[in-house]
Amino acid sequence: QYILALLLQLLRTNPSRARLFHQLSGDSAVAHDPYTIFLRLLQRTDWFTQEKSCKLLTQIVQSRPNKGAPFVHMASTSSQASSSAAAAAGHGDPAEQAITNFVEWLCGQLRRPSNPTKAVPTAISALAVLLRDKPTRALFTQAGGVQQTGPLLRSCTGPTSSQLAHET
């Protein structure tokens, strides 16, 4: 938890540092995956770890080098290996599976929040950043996120929920 808080503080101080997560370590020619550890941390039971991992993952996804590459749509390909090969050949974003898992987790938080007061605002905040990318919007639609926004907007009544309504 302490390390997550420190990492988040580092990125808040200088958001351009998120690009450092995408650099290869050492002389390794193997593709570096900065997403898996944070995706695993989203599955923890304590909200602090989930929230910090969500915020870090949002910034790391937004700073990925292949941000403009279209998604190969892993659901429509025959196997994950062929999708990874297509992404490696420059035909898509290699982070697609991680982004798909992250968007599904965020939509899950809109359906059944793991923290009654903080999960929905955190998920909406992350989605407000992630949905700037067109391919991510398609993933959001496939994950059923659009259907979650109507009831969410109806529940945003009163002055305290105006920011949530705006981001939604």
C-alpha positions as CSV (number, residue, x, y, z in Angstrom):
1,Q,0.0,0.0,0.0
2,Y,2.8,2.3,0.8
3,I,4.6,1.7,-2.5
4,L,1.3,2.3,-4.4
5,A,0.8,5.6,-2.6
6,L,4.3,6.6,-3.4
7,L,4.0,5.7,-7.0
8,L,0.7,7.7,-7.2
9,Q,2.3,10.7,-5.6
10,L,5.2,10.5,-8.1
11,L,2.8,10.5,-11.0
12,R,0.7,13.3,-9.5
13,T,3.8,15.4,-9.2
14,N,4.9,14.8,-12.7
15,P,2.4,12.9,-14.9
16,S,4.9,12.4,-17.7
17,R,6.7,9.9,-15.5
18,A,4.0,7.3,-16.4
19,R,6.0,6.7,-19.6
20,L,8.7,5.2,-17.5
21,F,6.5,2.2,-16.8
22,H,6.7,1.3,-20.5
23,Q,10.5,1.4,-20.8
24,L,12.3,-1.9,-21.1
25,S,14.5,-2.9,-18.2
26,G,18.0,-3.8,-18.9
27,D,18.9,-5.4,-22.3
28,S,15.8,-7.5,-22.5
29,A,14.2,-7.7,-25.9
30,V,11.1,-9.3,-24.5
31,A,8.1,-6.9,-24.4
32,H,7.6,-5.3,-21.0
33,D,4.2,-5.6,-19.5
34,P,3.5,-2.8,-16.9
35,Y,-0.2,-3.7,-16.6
36,T,-0.4,-7.2,-15.2
37,I,0.7,-6.4,-11.6
38,F,-1.8,-3.6,-11.3
39,L,-4.6,-5.8,-12.8
40,R,-3.8,-8.4,-10.2
41,L,-3.9,-5.8,-7.4
42,L,-7.4,-4.8,-8.6
43,Q,-8.6,-8.2,-7.4
44,R,-7.5,-7.6,-3.8
45,T,-10.2,-7.3,-1.2
46,D,-9.0,-4.0,0.4
47,W,-10.3,-0.8,-1.3
48,F,-7.2,1.2,-0.7
49,T,-5.2,-1.2,-2.9
50,Q,-7.9,-1.3,-5.5
51,E,-8.3,2.5,-5.7
52,K,-4.5,3.2,-6.0
53,S,-4.1,0.5,-8.6
54,C,-7.0,1.8,-10.6
55,K,-5.6,5.3,-10.6
56,L,-2.1,4.1,-11.5
57,L,-3.3,1.8,-14.2
58,T,-5.4,4.7,-15.7
59,Q,-2.3,6.9,-16.0
60,I,-0.1,4.0,-17.3
61,V,-2.6,3.0,-20.0
62,Q,-2.9,6.7,-21.1
63,S,0.8,7.0,-21.5
64,R,1.3,3.8,-23.5
65,P,3.5,4.2,-26.6
66,N,1.1,2.5,-29.1
67,K,-1.9,4.6,-27.9
68,G,-3.1,5.4,-31.5
69,A,-3.0,1.8,-32.7
70,P,-6.3,0.2,-33.3
71,F,-7.4,-2.8,-31.3
72,V,-7.3,-6.3,-32.9
73,H,-10.5,-7.2,-31.0
74,M,-9.4,-10.2,-29.1
75,A,-12.9,-11.6,-28.9
76,S,-13.1,-12.0,-32.7
77,T,-9.7,-13.6,-33.2
78,S,-9.2,-17.4,-33.0
79,S,-6.7,-17.3,-30.1
80,Q,-4.8,-15.0,-27.8
81,A,-1.5,-16.1,-29.4
82,S,-2.6,-14.9,-32.9
83,S,-3.8,-11.6,-31.4
84,S,-0.4,-11.2,-29.6
85,A,1.4,-12.0,-32.8
86,A,-0.7,-9.5,-34.7
87,A,0.0,-6.8,-32.1
88,A,3.7,-7.6,-32.2
89,A,3.7,-7.3,-35.9
90,G,2.4,-3.7,-35.6
91,H,-1.3,-4.5,-36.4
92,G,-2.7,-3.4,-33.1
93,D,-2.1,-2.3,-29.5
94,P,-0.3,-5.0,-27.4
95,A,-2.0,-3.6,-24.3
96,E,-5.4,-4.5,-25.7
97,Q,-6.0,-7.5,-23.4
98,A,-5.0,-5.5,-20.3
99,I,-7.2,-2.6,-21.3
100,T,-10.1,-5.0,-22.0
101,N,-9.7,-6.5,-18.5
102,F,-9.4,-3.1,-16.9
103,V,-12.5,-1.7,-18.6
104,E,-14.4,-4.9,-17.6
105,W,-13.3,-4.3,-14.0
106,L,-14.4,-0.7,-14.1
107,C,-17.8,-1.7,-15.5
108,G,-18.1,-4.3,-12.8
109,Q,-17.5,-1.5,-10.3
110,L,-20.4,0.4,-11.8
111,R,-22.7,-2.7,-11.5
112,R,-21.6,-3.9,-8.0
113,P,-19.2,-1.5,-6.3
114,S,-16.6,-3.1,-4.0
115,N,-16.8,0.1,-1.9
116,P,-20.2,1.6,-1.4
117,T,-19.2,5.2,-1.5
118,K,-15.9,5.4,-3.4
119,A,-16.0,2.7,-6.1
120,V,-18.4,4.4,-8.5
121,P,-16.7,7.9,-8.5
122,T,-13.3,6.2,-8.9
123,A,-14.5,4.1,-11.8
124,I,-16.2,7.0,-13.5
125,S,-13.1,9.2,-13.1
126,A,-10.9,6.5,-14.7
127,L,-13.4,5.9,-17.5
128,A,-13.5,9.7,-18.2
129,V,-9.8,9.5,-19.0
130,L,-9.8,6.2,-20.8
131,L,-12.8,6.8,-23.0
132,R,-10.9,9.6,-24.8
133,D,-9.5,6.8,-27.0
134,K,-11.9,5.5,-29.7
135,P,-10.9,1.8,-29.4
136,T,-11.5,1.9,-25.6
137,R,-15.0,3.2,-26.2
138,A,-15.8,0.1,-28.2
139,L,-14.5,-2.1,-25.3
140,F,-16.7,-0.1,-22.9
141,T,-19.8,-0.7,-25.0
142,Q,-19.0,-4.4,-25.3
143,A,-18.6,-4.6,-21.5
144,G,-22.1,-3.2,-21.0
145,G,-20.9,0.1,-19.6
146,V,-23.3,2.2,-21.6
147,Q,-26.3,0.5,-20.0
148,Q,-24.8,1.3,-16.5
149,T,-24.7,5.1,-17.2
150,G,-28.5,5.7,-17.4
151,P,-29.3,4.5,-13.9
152,L,-26.1,6.1,-12.6
153,L,-27.2,9.5,-14.0
154,R,-30.7,9.1,-12.5
155,S,-29.1,8.5,-9.1
156,C,-27.0,11.7,-9.3
157,T,-29.3,14.1,-7.5
158,G,-28.3,16.9,-5.2
159,P,-25.4,19.3,-5.2
160,T,-22.8,16.7,-3.9
161,S,-23.1,14.5,-6.9
162,S,-22.8,17.2,-9.6
163,Q,-19.2,16.2,-10.3
164,L,-20.1,12.6,-10.7
165,A,-23.0,13.5,-13.1
166,H,-20.6,15.7,-15.1
167,E,-18.0,13.0,-15.5
168,T,-20.6,10.4,-16.3
